Amino acid sequence: MLRRIGVPWQDEERTEVVVPATASLEGGVLRTDGPVYIYGTFEGQLETASALLVGPLAQVTADVEAQSVSVAGTIRGNITASGQVEILAGGRVYGDIVASDLRIDEGAVFSGMSTRHPEETSSSPAGEASY
């Protein structure tokens, strides 16, 4: 393990991205293959080939592309997921969702339109189905 000024560095093979509650990332594009955990503030665009987890106090203003998304905080922007999107109790999503599965817990807020992922609806006449 690498060390610098007495602080251990993360293993460079680890690919998760963590935005702690005390951090704010604004105006950028985040692209990664690993999971993303946001507990603070993120503004921009977010793309991951893995999961996005938004903590209870997190504020995300971004269009999101991910394999799956779990929201306990707030997302303002559109979400596209190849897997499941879940809005947990207390979670809030203000934007449209395209996903193969959508779960909204009691006490969650969702304001937008939801559409089943196109790959999952190829048998429907219009090629698109709403939840």
C-alpha positions as CSV (number, residue, x, y, z in Angstrom):
1,M,0.0,0.0,0.0
2,L,1.3,3.5,-0.9
3,R,1.6,6.0,1.9
4,R,2.0,9.7,1.7
5,I,2.2,12.0,4.7
6,G,1.1,9.1,6.9
7,V,-2.2,8.7,5.0
8,P,-2.8,5.3,3.3
9,W,-3.7,5.5,-0.3
10,Q,-6.4,3.4,-1.7
11,D,-5.5,0.3,-3.7
12,E,-5.4,1.5,-7.4
13,E,-7.4,-1.6,-8.4
14,R,-10.4,-0.3,-6.4
15,T,-12.8,1.6,-8.6
16,E,-15.5,3.0,-6.4
17,V,-16.0,6.7,-6.2
18,V,-17.2,8.2,-2.9
19,V,-18.4,11.8,-2.4
20,P,-18.5,12.3,1.3
21,A,-21.1,14.4,3.1
22,T,-18.5,17.2,3.6
23,A,-17.6,17.4,-0.1
24,S,-19.2,19.1,-3.1
25,L,-18.4,18.4,-6.8
26,E,-19.9,20.9,-9.2
27,G,-20.0,21.4,-13.0
28,G,-18.2,18.3,-14.1
29,V,-18.7,15.0,-15.7
30,L,-18.0,11.8,-13.7
31,R,-17.5,8.6,-15.7
32,T,-16.5,5.3,-14.0
33,D,-16.9,1.6,-14.3
34,G,-17.2,1.1,-10.6
35,P,-19.9,2.0,-8.1
36,V,-20.5,5.6,-7.0
37,Y,-21.6,6.6,-3.5
38,I,-22.7,10.2,-3.0
39,Y,-23.3,11.5,0.5
40,G,-22.6,15.2,-0.3
41,T,-23.4,17.4,-3.2
42,F,-22.9,16.6,-6.9
43,E,-23.7,18.8,-9.9
44,G,-23.0,17.9,-13.5
45,Q,-23.3,14.6,-15.3
46,L,-22.8,11.1,-13.9
47,E,-22.2,7.9,-15.8
48,T,-21.3,4.5,-14.3
49,A,-21.3,1.0,-15.6
50,S,-22.2,-0.1,-12.0
51,A,-24.4,1.2,-9.2
52,L,-25.2,4.7,-8.0
53,L,-26.1,5.0,-4.3
54,V,-27.4,8.4,-3.1
55,G,-27.2,8.8,0.7
56,P,-30.0,10.4,2.8
57,L,-28.5,13.9,3.0
58,A,-27.1,13.9,-0.6
59,Q,-28.1,16.5,-3.2
60,V,-27.5,15.4,-6.8
61,T,-28.3,17.7,-9.7
62,A,-27.4,15.7,-12.7
63,D,-28.5,13.5,-15.5
64,V,-27.5,9.9,-14.5
65,E,-26.7,6.8,-16.5
66,A,-26.0,3.7,-14.4
67,Q,-26.6,0.0,-14.1
68,S,-28.8,0.5,-11.0
69,V,-29.7,3.5,-8.8
70,S,-30.7,3.6,-5.2
71,V,-31.9,7.0,-3.9
72,A,-32.3,7.9,-0.2
73,G,-31.5,11.6,-0.8
74,T,-32.4,13.9,-3.7
75,I,-31.8,13.7,-7.4
76,R,-32.8,16.5,-9.7
77,G,-32.3,15.3,-13.2
78,N,-33.2,12.4,-15.5
79,I,-32.1,8.8,-14.7
80,T,-31.4,6.0,-17.2
81,A,-30.6,2.6,-15.8
82,S,-30.2,-0.8,-17.4
83,G,-31.3,-2.4,-14.2
84,Q,-33.4,-1.2,-11.2
85,V,-34.1,2.2,-9.9
86,E,-35.3,2.3,-6.3
87,I,-36.4,5.4,-4.4
88,L,-36.3,4.7,-0.8
89,A,-38.5,6.1,2.0
90,G,-37.4,9.8,2.3
91,G,-35.8,9.7,-1.1
92,R,-36.8,12.3,-3.8
93,V,-36.4,12.2,-7.6
94,Y,-37.4,15.2,-9.7
95,G,-37.0,14.1,-13.3
96,D,-37.8,11.3,-15.7
97,I,-36.7,7.7,-15.2
98,V,-36.0,5.0,-17.9
99,A,-35.2,1.7,-16.3
100,S,-36.0,-2.0,-16.6
101,D,-37.5,-2.0,-13.0
102,L,-38.7,0.8,-10.8
103,R,-39.4,0.5,-7.0
104,I,-40.8,3.4,-5.0
105,D,-41.1,3.0,-1.3
106,E,-43.8,4.5,0.8
107,G,-42.7,8.0,1.9
108,A,-40.6,8.5,-1.2
109,V,-41.3,11.3,-3.7
110,F,-41.2,10.9,-7.5
111,S,-42.1,13.8,-9.8
112,G,-41.6,12.9,-13.5
113,M,-42.4,10.3,-16.1
114,S,-41.2,6.7,-15.9
115,T,-40.6,4.4,-18.9
116,R,-39.6,0.8,-19.0
117,H,-36.2,0.4,-20.5
118,P,-36.5,-0.2,-24.3
119,E,-34.7,-3.5,-24.3
120,E,-37.3,-4.9,-21.9
121,T,-40.3,-3.8,-24.0
122,S,-39.4,-4.9,-27.5
123,S,-42.6,-7.0,-27.6
124,S,-44.9,-4.0,-27.1
125,P,-46.4,-2.5,-30.3
126,A,-44.9,0.9,-29.8
127,G,-41.6,-0.4,-28.5
128,E,-42.2,1.5,-25.2
129,A,-44.3,0.9,-22.1
130,S,-44.9,3.1,-19.1
131,Y,-45.0,1.9,-15.6
